[in-house]
Amino acid sequence: MCDVVKTFPGVKALNHAQLKLKPGTVHALMGENGAGKSTLMKCMFGIYHMDEGKVIYEGQEVQIKGPLDALNRGIAMVHQELQPIPERSIGENIYVGRYPTKKYGPVTVIDHDKMYEDAAKVLKEVHLNYDPHAKLGTLSVSQMQLVEIAKAVSADCKVLILDEPTSSLTAAEVEALFTIVNELRAKGVSIVYISHKMDEILRISDEVTIMRDGQYIGTWEAKELTTDMIITQMVGRELSNLYPPRSNTPGEVVFEVKDFTSINPQELPSRQLQRPQGRDPRRCGSGRCPAHRADGGPVRSALPHVGHYHL
């Protein structure tokens, strides 16, 4: 990806950003919240269309028209925000939008036998002992994350984008993910790994690209970097004290939630968010949205069944 520019109303999210991937490597993409990491990857995956720039893929300049076009080219992405269909089976979730089909005379129908057979093979390939016929909603959030990775692997991808893949995984599941990543790397797959967890980056990646304010800062061999070096490049200055003492007096209430109940079997007490003195509480980044999901994971599109918001 070369000289990528992407502008949203009032914000230049990407300012001549770039990224170069090599086959059979894990390439970490790092930056502060709002640096443009996910936006750049969504341009690669066809969710966003670049205002300027070009994508060179397998030696040719290509125009990626959308996610299905990206998948057909061998580019897959596991998003930070899960988008599961809980009431459908694991197999259906893996192949949603690209179900295998068969003919009954002039009628084309989904070949469920082949879908579940292929889903079982993919799950076995990524070391997941799940029944492809089971409802996805019976799994935990972390297990759904692993199914999303299986979905990406099922596309027989040449480039795999992992956006904060360990955000909801346990330590054992992280190890399972790293096993999958190492196997894909050995097969020649290029993997883009977005994470804020420094220990993961230094352990799993071969190269590290750092972005700041939508701009490309540089690319380094992972073995040449330390945590302090990465942080310095991310923020653009030396940090002598990562956790300085703070003094703050809460001000007016700027956001309040009362009697919130989500679609998940969990109720949360009422909450208030108060404005820090002299600061704007509206800043967000790294895929965070106006509401937080009740189980602590990424935001679902579904609205709460019960509750009141006051802003």
C-alpha positions, 0 to 999 in steps of 0.5 A: 500500500503506497501513499494512502489518503483517507479523509472523513468529514473534518478529519484526515484519518490517513495522510500518505500512509504506507505498508509493505508485506512479505510472504511468510512473515508476521507484520505488526502494525502499531500506533496510539489510539486514532493513529489510523491502523484499523482505517488503513486495514479497512482500506486494504480489505475494501470496507473503505475506499481510498481517496488517494494511493494505490494497492500493489498485490502480487506484483500488480496494482489492484482496485479492491471493490469490497470485502467479498472482492478482497476475500476472492483475492485471498485477503481476509480480516478478523475485525476488532468488533465481532459481528456474530450471528448467534442464532445460526450454527458455527458452520453457517457463521464460518461460510456466511455470504459464500455458502457452498451450493448445489443444483436441484434441477434449475434451482440452486440451494445451499449444500449444507452437507459440504458446508459442515464437512468443510467447516469441520476441517477448518476447525480441526486445522485451527485446533478448535474442538467445536461442533460445526452444527452447534449454535454460535451463541452457545460459545463464549466471546473468546471462543467466538473470536477463535471462530472468526479466525477459523472463518478467515482461514477458511478463505485460504487467504494469502494475507490475513489481518488480525485487528486486536485478536487477543482482546478477549482471549485467555492466556491459553487461547492466546497460546492457541492463536500463536500456534495458528499464526506460526503455522500460517506463517510457515505456509507463506501467509502474510499476517498483519497483527494489530495489538497494543500488547508489547509482549505479544508484538515482540514475541510473534512479529518479524517486522513492526510498522509504526503509525502516528496521526495517520502518517507512516513513521517507519518499519523496523525488524522486531528483533531490533526494537524494545518496548521503550523504542516502540513507545517513543516512536508511537508518541513522538517523544521520549517518555521518562514517566509512563504513569505520572501522578494525577490530581483531578476533581470530578466536574459536571455529569456528562453521561449517565446510564440508568437501569441498563439491561442488555441482550446478554443475560447480565444486568449492570447497575447505573453509572455516571461519567463526570467531566475531568476538569479542563478536559473533553471526555469525548475522545475515543479511538481504537475502534471504541464506540459511544456505548460499551457492550455489557459483557466487556467486549466490543460493541454490538449493533443491537440496542439494549432492551431496557435502560435510559441514557442521559447525555 
